Amino acid sequence: MNPFVIAVDIGTTSTKVLAVTATGDVLSQHQVYYPTFYPQPGFAEQDANEILAAVISGLKAIESQIDLSKAVALAFSSAMHSVVAVNEKCETLTPLIIWADTRSSAQAKELRQTVVGVELHQQDGTPIHPMSPLCKLMWLQFNEPELSSQAYKFISIKEFIWYHLTGEFSVDYSIASATGLFDIHNHVWNKTALELAGITPQQLSIPVPVTHQAKLNVVKDLAGYQHIPLVIGASDGCLAQLGSDAMQPGVLTVTLGTSGAVRRSATRNLSDLQSRLFNYILTDTETVAGGATNNGTAVMDWFVKEFSGAEKLPAIVAQVCEKIPAGSEGLLALPFLQGERAPVYNAEARGVFFNISMQHTRQHFARALLEAICYELKWITESVEMVCGPSDKVVVSGGITHFPEWVQMLADVLNREVIVASNHDASAMGAARLAFQTVQISFVSATQSHTIFTPHANNAQLYAAGYTRFKALYQAIEKLF
C-alpha cells in the first residue's frame, strides 16, 4: 500500500475522518454527528467533550477499517470562531460557544462603529461581528466577569482537541487569524484586542504555523496512531480553498453547508475600506479573503423540521425545483434566521417572507428560501470581487453539491458557469494536501471528473430582477430589525 494521510475535519454538524493517498484517493472514511443547543435566543452552543469523543470515535473507526502502518501524517481542519473556557487540565468551564452565537450583538455593534473597531479589522483580518471570539469574550467580561479571572485559557474547539491529543496548548495561525485577537501581519496576539476582551496573552494558546507537528499522547484506544506525526493544520475555510484546488488567481469558491462563504486566495492581505471581508491566514505566503453567511443548509433544515413533516430535504429540493417556477411566483424571502455576516454584518437581521398571496403553497416558501440563500451568496460575491477583482472561474463545494437542482439555481442566480468537482469534502481534502506538504510528499490528485452547470438564460433574467428586489427589501426594512 502506498503512503497515505489521515485528515480530520471538525465541522459544526459533524466530524469527518478520511484516509487519503497522495493521488487524492480516499481509502476509508467515517463521519460522526453531534447537536447544537440553543438554550436562549441568540445562544448557539455545543459540548466540546462530545466533539472530542466524535474525533476519537472517527479515528478508531478508520483504524478498524484500514492498516495504519503506511500512514505518514494526521492533520486537522476545523470550524472557526468558537470559544470555550477551560482550567489547567483543559476541562471545560463553559459550553463551547460557536460561530452562530449572537449574544454579543450589542458589543459588536458598538465596537464596529468606532475607529478602534475599523483599525482592529485591518490589523486582525476578522470583521467585527458576534461570530468573532473577540466579541464573545467582551460579552463574557461584561456578563460573567469572574470567569475572565478564573479561566486558565479561552480556546477554540480545535485547540481543545489538540490539547487532549498532544498535551499542548497551541493554536495555528489560521484559526488564530479568525479570532479578532490576532495580529495577522506580525503573528502575535493583539494587545488592544486583548484589553477589550479583558484577558491576558497567557490565557490564550501559543500561536504556531499551520505545519506545526506534535506527537500523540497516550490516548485510550488510539495506540495504532502512536507512530503518526500530528499536523495542527488550518481552518476549514482556508482548507476548503486548498482542497478545491482553487489557489490560483481569479478562482472564486462558493462553499455552502450549514453556513456558507465566498472566497478568493491572495498572496497579501487585502484591505476592504467598508469592512465587509475577512483575511485569514493559510500559509506564510498565502491568505484567503472573502465573506461568510450564517444561513446555509441550516435554514433549510429548520424549514424541514418545522413545516415538512416526514419529508426529507433532498426530496423537497427536487420537488420545488420541478413544480415551482423560478422566482417563486413573486414570493420573496430574506433567509437571515441566524442574523447575518457579510456583507451587511447585522446580527439583528431575521428571516422574512414578503409578497405572500393566496396561491402560495408550502413549496413556494421552500423555493423562496433556496433562492434567497443564492441571492445572499451573489451579494457576497459582488463584495468579494469589488476588492479582489473579477473572477474567471467559480468552484462550488459543500453540502449544496448533494442537491444538483440547487446548484443549477445558484448558476442561474450568479448568471455564471459553476463547477462542482466530484471529490470528497473540500476542507478534509485541504487538510490532506497540507499534511502531504508538511511531510514533503508530493500530492498530485488523479484526474477528477467535474460537473459543469451552465446558467439558463430565462431563469437568469428572472433572478436578476429578483436579486434587485432582494437587496431593496433588506435595505427598506433594515432599521426595523
C-alpha positions in Angstrom: 0.0 0.0 0.0 1.2 3.5 -0.9 1.7 6.1 1.9 -1.4 8.0 3.0 -2.5 10.6 5.5 -5.4 10.9 7.9 -7.5 14.1 7.5 -9.8 15.1 10.4 -12.4 17.8 9.6 -14.1 19.1 12.8 -17.2 20.8 11.5 -20.3 22.4 13.0 -22.6 19.4 12.3 -20.2 16.5 12.3 -16.6 15.4 12.3 -15.3 13.6 9.2 -12.2 11.4 9.2 -10.6 10.4 5.9 -7.6 8.3 4.9 -6.3 9.9 1.7 -3.5 8.9 -0.7 -1.1 11.2 -2.5 -3.2 10.9 -5.6 -6.3 12.0 -3.8 -8.0 8.6 -3.5 -10.0 8.1 -0.3 -9.2 4.7 1.2 -11.5 4.9 4.1 -13.9 7.5 5.8 -16.1 7.9 8.8 -18.5 10.6 9.9 -19.8 11.3 13.4 -22.7 13.8 14.0 -23.4 15.9 17.1 -26.0 18.5 18.1 -26.1 22.3 18.6 -28.0 23.6 21.5 -30.0 26.9 21.6 -30.7 27.5 25.3 -31.7 31.1 24.9 -32.5 33.4 22.0 -29.2 34.3 20.3 -27.2 31.5 22.0 -25.7 28.7 20.0 -23.6 26.2 22.0 -22.1 22.7 21.7 -20.4 20.2 24.1 -16.7 20.3 23.5 -16.3 16.9 25.2 -18.9 15.4 22.8 -16.9 16.7 19.8 -13.7 15.3 21.3 -15.4 11.9 21.6 -16.6 12.2 18.0 -13.0 12.8 16.8 -11.7 9.8 18.8 -14.6 7.6 17.6 -13.8 8.6 14.0 -10.1 7.8 14.4 -11.0 4.4 15.9 -13.3 3.6 13.1 -10.6 4.3 10.5 -8.2 2.1 12.4 -10.7 -0.7 12.3 -11.1 -0.3 8.5 -7.5 0.1 7.3 -3.9 -0.8 8.2 -2.3 2.4 9.6 1.3 1.2 9.1 1.6 3.3 5.9 0.0 6.5 7.4 2.6 9.3 7.3 0.7 12.2 9.0 -2.6 13.2 10.6 -3.8 16.7 10.0 -6.7 18.8 11.2 -9.3 21.1 9.7 -11.7 22.9 12.0 -14.6 25.3 12.0 -13.7 28.8 13.1 -14.8 31.4 15.8 -15.5 29.0 18.7 -14.7 29.7 22.3 -14.7 27.6 25.4 -13.2 28.4 28.9 -11.0 25.7 30.4 -9.0 25.0 33.5 -5.3 23.9 33.7 -6.3 20.3 32.9 -8.3 21.5 29.8 -11.5 20.6 31.5 -14.4 22.8 30.3 -15.8 25.6 32.5 -18.4 26.7 29.9 -20.2 25.2 26.9 -18.5 25.7 23.5 -19.8 29.0 22.1 -19.8 28.6 18.3 -19.9 30.9 15.3 -23.7 31.1 15.1 -24.0 32.6 18.6 -25.2 36.2 18.5 -25.4 37.0 22.2 -22.6 39.7 21.8 -24.6 41.7 19.3 -24.6 44.8 21.4 -20.8 44.7 21.9 -20.2 44.0 18.3 -22.5 46.8 17.1 -20.9 49.4 19.4 -17.3 48.4 18.5 -18.0 48.2 14.8 -19.0 51.9 14.8 -15.7 53.1 16.3 -12.4 54.0 14.9 -10.8 51.3 17.1 -13.1 48.7 15.5 -12.1 49.7 12.0 -8.4 49.6 12.9 -8.8 46.2 14.6 -10.4 44.8 11.4 -7.4 45.9 9.4 -4.9 44.5 11.9 -6.7 41.3 12.7 -8.4 40.3 9.5 -11.7 39.4 11.2 -14.8 41.6 10.7 -16.4 42.9 13.9 -19.4 40.7 14.4 -20.8 38.4 17.2 -19.2 35.5 15.4 -15.8 36.8 16.5 -14.3 35.4 19.7 -13.2 38.9 20.5 -16.9 40.0 20.8 -17.8 36.8 22.6 -15.1 37.5 25.2 -16.3 41.1 25.6 -19.8 39.7 26.4 -18.4 37.3 28.9 -16.3 40.0 30.5 -19.5 42.1 31.0 -21.9 39.3 31.9 -19.6 36.9 33.7 -16.6 39.0 34.9 -15.4 36.3 37.4 -14.9 33.9 34.5 -12.2 36.2 32.9 -10.0 35.8 36.0 -10.9 32.1 36.8 -10.4 30.6 33.4 -6.9 29.2 32.7 -7.4 29.5 28.9 -10.0 30.6 26.4 -9.6 28.3 23.4 -11.3 27.0 20.2 -12.6 23.5 19.6 -9.5 22.7 17.6 -7.2 23.8 20.5 -9.4 21.7 22.9 -8.9 18.6 20.6 -5.2 19.3 20.1 -4.5 19.5 23.8 -6.3 16.3 24.6 -4.3 14.5 21.9 -0.9 16.1 22.4 -0.9 17.9 25.8 -0.1 21.2 24.1 -2.0 24.5 24.3 -1.2 25.6 20.7 -3.3 27.4 18.0 -2.4 27.5 14.4 -2.1 30.9 12.7 -5.1 30.2 10.5 -7.6 29.6 13.4 -5.9 32.5 15.4 -6.5 34.8 12.4 -10.2 34.2 12.7 -10.5 35.2 16.4 -10.3 39.0 16.1 -7.5 38.8 18.7 -4.5 38.1 16.4 -2.3 40.5 14.5 -2.1 38.8 11.1 0.8 40.9 10.0 3.1 40.1 12.9 1.7 36.8 14.0 1.2 37.9 17.7 -1.8 38.4 19.9 -3.1 42.0 19.5 -2.7 44.0 22.7 -5.6 46.3 22.0 -8.0 43.4 21.3 -6.9 41.6 24.4 -7.6 44.7 26.6 -11.1 44.9 25.1 -11.6 41.2 25.8 -10.4 41.6 29.4 -7.8 38.8 29.1 -4.1 38.3 29.1 -1.9 36.7 26.4 -1.2 33.9 28.9 -4.9 33.0 28.8 -4.6 32.1 25.1 -2.7 29.3 23.4 0.7 29.7 21.8 0.4 30.6 18.1 2.2 28.3 15.7 2.4 27.8 11.9 -0.2 25.5 10.2 2.6 23.0 9.6 3.4 22.6 13.4 3.8 19.0 14.4 3.5 17.1 17.7 3.4 13.5 18.9 0.2 11.8 20.1 0.0 11.5 23.8 -1.2 8.2 25.2 -4.9 8.3 24.4 -7.1 5.3 25.2 -7.8 3.2 22.2 -5.6 5.2 19.8 -2.4 3.2 20.2 -2.4 2.5 16.4 -1.7 6.2 15.8 1.4 6.4 18.1 3.8 6.4 15.1 2.0 9.1 13.1 3.1 12.8 13.4 0.1 15.1 14.1 0.0 18.3 12.0 -2.1 21.0 13.5 -3.5 22.2 10.2 -5.7 25.2 9.5 -9.3 26.5 9.4 -12.0 24.8 7.4 -12.5 27.9 5.2 -8.9 28.2 4.2 -8.5 24.5 3.7 -11.7 24.4 1.5 -9.9 26.7 -0.8 -6.8 24.5 -0.9 -8.9 21.3 -1.2 -10.9 22.8 -4.1 -7.6 23.3 -6.0 -8.6 27.0 -6.1 -5.4 28.7 -5.0 -4.8 30.2 -8.5 -5.6 33.9 -9.1 -9.1 34.5 -10.4 -10.7 31.3 -9.0 -13.7 32.1 -6.8 -15.0 29.4 -4.5 -18.5 29.2 -3.1 -18.9 26.8 -0.2 -22.4 26.2 1.2 -23.0 23.8 4.1 -24.5 24.6 7.5 -23.2 28.1 6.9 -21.5 29.4 3.7 -18.7 31.5 2.3 -17.4 33.1 -0.9 -13.6 33.2 -1.1 -10.6 34.1 -3.2 -6.9 33.3 -2.4 -4.4 36.0 -2.2 -0.7 36.5 -1.6 -1.2 39.6 0.5 -3.8 40.9 3.0 -6.5 42.8 1.0 -7.9 45.9 2.5 -11.7 46.5 2.4 -12.5 50.0 3.4 -16.1 49.0 4.0 -15.0 46.3 6.5 -17.0 43.5 4.8 -14.3 40.9 4.1 -12.2 38.6 6.2 -8.5 38.0 5.6 -7.5 34.6 7.1 -4.0 33.0 7.0 -3.4 29.8 5.2 0.4 29.7 5.0 3.2 32.1 5.4 2.7 33.4 1.9 -1.0 32.7 1.2 -4.1 34.2 2.7 -7.8 33.7 1.9 -10.1 36.7 1.6 -13.9 36.6 1.4 -17.2 36.9 3.2 -19.4 34.4 5.1 -23.1 33.9 5.6 -24.7 32.5 8.7 -27.5 31.0 6.8 -26.9 27.9 4.7 -28.4 24.5 4.8 -29.3 25.2 8.5 -32.1 27.4 7.2 -33.5 24.6 5.1 -33.1 22.1 7.9 -35.2 24.4 10.0 -37.8 24.6 7.3 -38.0 20.8 7.0 -38.2 20.3 10.8 -40.9 22.9 11.3 -43.0 22.7 8.1 -42.4 19.5 6.2 -43.3 16.6 8.5 -41.7 13.3 7.3 -40.3 14.7 4.1 -36.5 14.9 3.7 -34.6 17.9 2.3 -33.4 16.2 -0.9 -37.0 15.3 -1.9 -38.2 18.8 -1.1 -35.5 20.5 -3.2 -36.2 18.2 -6.1 -40.0 18.7 -5.9 -40.0 22.5 -5.5 -37.5 23.0 -8.4 -39.7 20.8 -10.6 -43.1 22.2 -9.7 -42.5 25.9 -8.7 -41.2 28.3 -11.4 -38.1 30.4 -10.9 -39.0 33.5 -8.9 -41.5 31.6 -6.7 -44.3 33.4 -8.4 -43.5 36.7 -6.7 -42.8 35.3 -3.2 -39.5 36.7 -1.8 -37.6 35.7 1.3 -34.8 37.1 3.4 -33.1 34.0 4.9 -31.4 35.6 7.9 -32.8 33.3 10.6 -29.4 33.5 12.5 -28.6 37.1 11.8 -26.1 37.8 9.1 -22.5 38.3 8.4 -21.2 39.5 5.0 -21.9 41.9 3.5 -24.3 43.6 5.9 -23.0 42.4 9.3 -26.3 42.7 11.0 -26.6 40.3 13.9 -30.2 41.5 14.5 -31.5 40.7 11.0 -34.0 37.9 10.8 -36.0 35.9 8.3 -38.8 37.5 6.3 -41.3 36.3 3.7 -42.6 39.1 1.5 -45.4 39.5 -1.0 -47.4 36.4 0.1 -50.6 35.7 -1.8 -53.3 33.1 -1.7 -51.7 31.0 -4.5 -48.5 30.5 -2.5 -48.1 27.0 -1.0 -45.5 25.4 1.3 -43.5 24.5 -1.7 -43.4 28.2 -2.8 -42.0 29.1 0.6 -39.3 26.4 0.3 -38.2 27.6 -3.1 -38.2 31.2 -2.0 -35.7 30.3 0.8 -33.5 28.4 -1.6 -33.5 31.4 -3.9 -32.8 33.8 -1.0 -29.7 31.9 0.0 -28.5 32.1 -3.6 -29.2 35.8 -3.6 -27.2 36.3 -0.5 -24.3 34.4 -2.0 -24.4 36.6 -5.0 -24.4 39.7 -2.8 -21.3 38.4 -1.0 -19.7 37.5 -4.4 -20.1 41.1 -5.6 -18.4 42.4 -2.4 -15.5 40.0 -2.8 -15.0 40.9 -6.4 -15.1 44.6 -5.7 -12.0 44.1 -3.6 -10.3 41.1 -5.2 -11.2 41.8 -8.8 -13.3 39.8 -11.3 -13.2 36.0 -11.2 -12.8 33.8 -14.3 -13.8 30.5 -12.6 -16.4 29.6 -9.9 -16.0 26.4 -8.0 -18.8 25.2 -5.7 -18.3 22.8 -2.7 -20.1 21.8 0.5 -23.5 20.3 1.3 -25.2 22.1 -1.6 -23.4 19.8 -4.0 -25.7 17.0 -2.9 -28.6 19.0 -4.5 -27.9 19.4 -8.2 -31.2 21.4 -8.6 -29.9 23.9 -6.0 -26.5 24.2 -7.7 -28.3 24.9 -11.0 -30.3 27.6 -9.3 -27.0 29.2 -8.0 -25.6 29.2 -11.5 -28.8 30.9 -12.7 -28.7 33.5 -9.9 -25.0 34.2 -10.5 -25.5 34.0 -14.2 -22.2 32.2 -14.5 -21.0 28.7 -15.2 -20.1 26.9 -12.0 -18.1 23.8 -11.5 -18.6 21.0 -9.0 -15.7 18.6 -8.6 -16.7 15.0 -7.9 -14.4 14.6 -4.9 -14.9 14.5 -1.1 -15.3 17.2 1.4 -13.2 20.1 0.3 -11.9 21.1 3.8 -10.9 17.5 4.6 -9.1 17.2 1.3 -7.4 20.5 2.0 -6.1 19.1 5.3 -4.8 16.0 3.4 -3.0 18.2 0.9 -1.4 20.2 3.8 -0.4 17.0 5.6 1.5 15.8 2.5 3.1 19.2 2.0 4.3 19.2 5.6 5.9 15.7 5.4 7.3 16.7 1.9 5.4 14.2 -0.1 4.1 15.4 -3.5 0.3 15.5 -3.8 -0.8 15.0 -7.4 -4.5 14.5 -7.5 -5.7 12.0 -10.0 -7.9 13.5 -12.7 -11.3 14.2 -11.2 -14.5 14.4 -13.1 -16.3 17.7 -12.9 -19.9 18.6 -13.4 -20.4 22.0 -15.0 -23.7 23.9 -14.5 -24.4 26.5 -17.2 -27.0 29.2 -16.4 -30.4 29.0 -18.1 -30.9 32.4 -19.8 -34.6 32.8 -18.9 -34.1 32.0 -15.3 -31.0 34.2 -15.1 -33.1 37.1 -16.3 -35.9 36.4 -13.8 -33.3 36.1 -11.0 -31.6 39.4 -11.9 -34.8 41.2 -11.2 -35.4 39.0 -8.1 -31.9 39.9 -6.8 -32.6 43.6 -7.1 -35.8 43.2 -5.1 -34.0 41.1 -2.5 -31.5 43.9 -1.8 -34.2 46.5 -1.9 -36.3 44.6 0.6 -33.5 44.2 3.1 -32.5 47.9 2.8 -36.1 49.0 3.2 -36.6 47.2 6.5 -33.0 47.0 7.9 -33.8 49.5 10.7 -36.9 47.6 11.7 -35.0 44.5 12.9 
